[in-house]
Amino acid sequence: MPWHAIDLMGAKIETVDTAKEFNLGQTCKARHVTDGKIGEFQYMQGIASCSIADWVLLDYDSGTATLLVDTNVGGVGIAMSATIASTFGWFQIRGKAQGKLAASCADNAELYTTATAGVVDDVVTGQFQVFGARCAETVTSAAIGEVEIHFPVVAGPDAG
């Protein structure tokens, strides 16, 4: 999805930076150039094996992203590019997004962490709910699908 930053000069939402270009944790709003929808993004350092559309845990103390797995708790975002270790990039935290979904997912379904790093699902099998996130289309197989996110967070087993 092509995004154009609207409140931070020089921000290229889908670009991987080899040197830090913005403060870690910096946020930016951007407009999707095709459909005009607004999204919000956060600048962080990447992690090994991170690819576009991966769900990540955002560590605000260190300014890093970690691939989301079923035991994580904290703020969540979606990688806008392959932001691997020692690189920097933007992670979507609000708006219509493209995220990795396991198996199949029903439209408007709540989403949950999985044992597969960077992937969420609508099946509840002991995983934690990703509050502020839902599937925005019906997906019939493991794929990158449209989701809606609003500052998603995983709060743990006692939060729901």
Wavefront OBJ file of the C-alpha trace (Angstrom):
o trace
v 0.000 0.000 0.000
v 1.494 3.347 -0.927
v 1.360 5.853 1.955
v 2.189 9.576 1.977
v 3.190 11.151 5.316
v 1.023 14.152 6.213
v 2.486 15.395 9.497
v 6.204 14.550 9.436
v 8.504 15.769 6.680
v 10.804 13.149 5.198
v 8.960 10.106 6.552
v 8.814 7.336 3.958
v 6.435 4.833 5.515
v 7.401 1.792 3.434
v 11.164 2.372 3.392
v 13.760 0.564 5.488
v 16.428 2.903 6.903
v 19.954 1.588 7.456
v 20.654 4.549 9.770
v 18.224 6.024 12.289
v 16.360 8.901 10.600
v 13.839 9.738 13.360
v 13.585 9.367 17.128
v 12.626 5.840 18.138
v 8.944 5.857 19.095
v 8.189 8.867 16.844
v 4.675 8.703 15.401
v 3.491 9.859 12.010
v 0.109 10.073 10.299
v -0.089 9.205 6.623
v -2.709 9.107 3.870
v -3.066 6.108 1.595
v -2.549 7.470 -1.925
v -5.116 5.171 -3.547
v -8.134 5.286 -1.232
v -7.361 8.359 0.919
v -7.653 6.501 4.232
v -5.557 7.779 7.143
v -3.201 5.560 9.137
v -0.845 6.145 12.037
v 2.647 4.694 12.259
v 5.482 4.404 14.776
v 9.220 4.450 14.015
v 11.224 1.636 15.642
v 14.325 -0.496 15.201
v 13.700 -3.825 13.490
v 14.351 -7.398 14.505
v 15.805 -10.429 12.690
v 13.390 -12.168 10.305
v 10.844 -9.306 10.258
v 9.015 -9.056 6.939
v 6.263 -6.870 5.585
v 2.849 -7.414 7.257
v 4.337 -9.158 10.316
v 2.628 -8.420 13.647
v 5.174 -7.149 16.179
v 5.417 -6.306 19.853
v 6.621 -2.713 20.276
v 9.089 -2.174 23.128
v 8.930 1.515 24.002
v 11.856 1.329 26.453
v 14.345 0.058 23.877
v 12.616 1.405 20.742
v 12.612 -2.034 19.142
v 10.107 -4.348 17.542
v 9.917 -8.104 18.223
v 7.868 -10.610 16.231
v 4.586 -11.185 18.104
v 4.048 -14.650 19.599
v 1.390 -16.134 21.876
v 3.109 -15.219 25.159
v 3.744 -11.522 24.425
v 2.044 -8.702 26.326
v 2.186 -5.028 25.304
v 1.653 -2.617 22.422
v 1.389 -4.111 18.951
v 2.029 -2.883 15.412
v 2.285 -4.218 11.866
v 5.541 -4.007 9.872
v 5.342 -1.804 6.805
v 8.545 -3.265 5.356
v 11.172 -5.931 6.003
v 12.682 -4.060 8.952
v 15.338 -6.559 10.019
v 17.898 -6.271 12.836
v 20.108 -3.156 12.675
v 17.611 -1.340 10.438
v 14.802 1.086 11.213
v 11.296 1.558 9.859
v 7.623 2.259 10.391
v 5.037 0.020 12.036
v 1.327 0.712 11.621
v -0.620 1.262 14.850
v -3.945 2.669 13.585
v -6.124 2.399 10.482
v -6.763 -0.136 7.721
v -3.700 -2.342 7.414
v -2.390 -5.489 5.765
v -1.390 -8.120 8.351
v -0.469 -11.800 8.314
v -3.373 -14.109 9.213
v -3.204 -17.830 10.005
v -5.361 -20.424 8.250
v -8.682 -18.623 7.727
v -10.274 -15.592 9.298
v -13.871 -14.352 9.358
v -14.764 -10.757 8.534
v -15.078 -8.613 11.712
v -13.555 -11.369 13.880
v -11.490 -10.618 16.977
v -7.822 -11.535 16.587
v -5.519 -13.570 18.838
v -1.796 -14.250 19.079
v -0.468 -17.562 17.773
v 2.614 -19.722 18.278
v 3.704 -18.673 14.776
v 5.824 -15.524 15.081
v 4.324 -12.473 13.384
v 0.947 -14.099 12.647
v -2.499 -13.692 14.292
v -5.708 -15.711 13.993
v -9.397 -15.540 14.900
v -9.280 -18.928 16.645
v -9.167 -18.903 20.447
v -7.042 -21.790 21.699
v -5.453 -20.384 24.825
v -3.732 -17.458 23.095
v -4.138 -13.813 24.111
v -6.540 -11.447 22.395
v -5.104 -8.535 20.426
v -7.412 -5.788 21.695
v -7.989 -3.006 19.161
v -7.611 -5.313 16.155
v -10.054 -7.215 13.973
v -10.116 -8.951 10.641
v -11.616 -6.677 7.961
v -12.319 -9.301 5.302
v -12.976 -13.020 5.009
v -9.742 -14.933 4.420
v -9.958 -18.625 3.503
v -6.287 -19.621 3.831
v -3.113 -18.368 5.490
v -2.441 -15.023 3.860
v -1.812 -11.342 4.243
v -5.269 -9.895 4.748
v -6.960 -6.605 5.494
v -7.329 -5.775 9.176
v -8.508 -2.774 11.146
v -6.331 -1.656 14.043
v -6.672 1.081 16.650
v -3.587 1.171 18.880
v -3.656 -2.631 19.356
v -2.445 -4.164 22.598
v -2.104 -7.656 24.042
v -3.011 -7.472 27.732
v -2.666 -11.100 28.842
v -5.028 -13.844 29.961
v -6.814 -11.944 32.728
v -7.687 -8.844 30.701
v -10.711 -10.180 28.796
l 1 2 3 4 5 6 7 8 9 10 11 12 13 14 15 16 17 18 19 20 21 22 23 24 25 26 27 28 29 30 31 32 33 34 35 36 37 38 39 40 41 42 43 44 45 46 47 48 49 50 51 52 53 54 55 56 57 58 59 60 61 62 63 64 65 66 67 68 69 70 71 72 73 74 75 76 77 78 79 80 81 82 83 84 85 86 87 88 89 90 91 92 93 94 95 96 97 98 99 100 101 102 103 104 105 106 107 108 109 110 111 112 113 114 115 116 117 118 119 120 121 122 123 124 125 126 127 128 129 130 131 132 133 134 135 136 137 138 139 140 141 142 143 144 145 146 147 148 149 150 151 152 153 154 155 156 157 158 159 160
